[in-house]
Every structure is written in structure tokens, then in C-alpha cells.
Amino acid sequence: MKSILNNWTVIRFLRVAIAIVILVQAIYQKDFAFGVLALLLILMAIANVGCCGAGECNVDVRNKKNKHEEEIIYEEQGNKK
């Protein structure tokens, strides 16, 4: 319940507003599929869940150098004539 009432950002309000607009259009056009989609989007915005809602999309910033990356050593090549 705390996650529903706390941490409301501009983006979260925008998500709810867009979902409400879709719901109004679905009711106006009597389109059941868009109505279901709008209700799903409203619930996702209110609960603050999505593809990155669980924090699984975070980038690991501790290790800046790629583990598979090796230092490249350049050698001067002589003129072959």
C-alpha cells in the first residue's frame, strides 16, 4: 500500500493520464480491447510496475571496464621496401 501512495513522479502521473485518455476513448468508441488495455495500463501506473518496476534494468556501474576487454598493444611496423 505504501508503494501506491508514495513516490509519485511526473512520469507516473503522465502514465496514469495517458491511460485515462485511452480509457475515455475506448468508452467513447465502444472498443472492448482498448478498454482492457487502458485498465491494465492504469493498474500498472498506479502500482508503479512495468518492465523495469522491479529494478532489474539497472546498469552495473561499479565495473567500468568490460571483463572481456583486454588492453591493446600497438607495435610500430617498419617500412618494407
Buried (B, 14 or more C-beta within 10 A) or exposed (E): EEEEEEEEEEEEEEBBEBBBEBBEEBEEEEBEEBBEBBBEBBEBBBEBEEEEEEEEEEEEEEEEEEEEEEEEEEEEEEEEE
